[in-house]
Amino acid sequence: MALFPFILLKQKDFSLSSSLINHERIHLQQQLELLILPFYIWYLSEYLYFRMKGKNHQQAYRSISFEKEAYQNENDMNYLKIRKRWAYLRS
């Protein structure tokens, strides 16, 4: 979980996963773009919207624009070097 400026891991083993760390670093960049607090408001709003549309927890979570961008690019270790601002709007 990314809580600016930290990445919090449930287990130490997760720190070995470069794709997980990259996924969370993408979230840190998203948070910076939105000046942190608005990121969390937007994130929660999207989640609640998708839940109200009838999606279960996992479906709603995976439908969040921030998560779409992070999952689509978590294996590209150069992504943050070429990432354009507001990229989650195009995911």
Secondary structure, DSSP 8 states (H G I E B T S, - for coil): -EETTEE--SSGGGGG-HHHHHHHHHHHHHHHHTTSHHHHHHHHHHHHHHHHTT--HHHHHHHSHHHHHHHHHTT-TTHHHH--TTGGGG-
